[in-house]
Amino acid sequence: MNKLTKISLTAIMFLATAIPAFAATPRSDDSMTLVYLFLGVCSLIIFLQLIPVFVLAYGFVKGIFGNKEEEAKPVTVRNR
């Protein structure tokens, strides 16, 4: 009987600490979806503003490290 009492008291102690977690009620205004939507739109705007920066940086790197062009040859113009 003593062993059964120890086991039951241990189980009651664990259940007593877990019951308040189940008693917590969720918030009635679940606005996290709107918050995530707003943050997604903000990040999309920032990303779209960074696209021209990446294109310009790519052009700079390509111009610096790319193949050097030869000098242009003069061409005669037939019609003026």
C-alpha positions in Angstrom: 0.0 0.0 0.0 2.9 2.3 0.7 4.2 2.0 -2.9 0.8 2.7 -4.3 0.5 5.8 -2.2 3.9 7.1 -3.4 3.0 6.5 -7.1 -0.4 8.2 -6.7 1.0 11.2 -4.9 3.6 11.6 -7.6 1.0 11.4 -10.4 -1.2 13.9 -8.6 1.7 16.3 -8.2 2.5 16.1 -11.9 -1.1 16.5 -12.9 -1.5 19.5 -10.5 1.3 21.3 -12.2 0.0 20.5 -15.7 -3.7 21.6 -15.1 -3.0 25.4 -15.2 -1.5 25.0 -18.7 -4.7 23.5 -20.0 -6.8 26.1 -18.2 -5.2 29.0 -20.1 -7.6 30.4 -22.7 -6.5 31.7 -26.0 -6.8 35.3 -27.0 -10.2 36.3 -28.3 -8.8 38.6 -31.0 -6.5 36.5 -33.2 -4.9 39.2 -35.2 -1.6 37.4 -35.9 -2.7 36.6 -39.4 -3.1 40.3 -40.2 0.3 41.1 -38.6 2.0 38.4 -40.7 0.3 39.7 -43.8 1.4 43.2 -43.1 5.0 42.2 -42.4 4.9 40.1 -45.6 3.8 43.1 -47.7 6.5 45.3 -46.1 9.2 42.7 -46.9 7.9 42.5 -50.4 8.2 46.2 -50.9 11.7 46.3 -49.5 12.7 43.3 -51.8 11.3 45.0 -54.9 13.2 48.1 -54.1 16.5 46.1 -53.9 16.1 44.5 -57.3 17.5 47.6 -59.2 20.4 47.7 -56.8 21.4 44.1 -57.6 21.0 44.7 -61.3 23.2 47.8 -61.1 25.8 46.0 -59.0 25.9 43.2 -61.5 26.5 45.7 -64.3 29.4 47.2 -62.4 31.0 43.9 -61.7 30.5 42.8 -65.3 32.0 46.0 -66.6 35.0 45.8 -64.4 35.9 42.2 -64.7 34.3 41.4 -68.1 36.0 41.1 -71.5 37.6 44.3 -72.7 36.1 45.5 -76.0 38.4 46.4 -78.8 38.5 50.0 -80.2 35.6 50.8 -82.5 36.5 51.0 -86.2 35.5 54.1 -88.1 32.6 53.7 -90.5 31.8 56.0 -93.3 28.3 57.4 -93.3 26.6 57.3 -96.7 23.5 59.4 -96.1 23.4 62.6 -94.1 
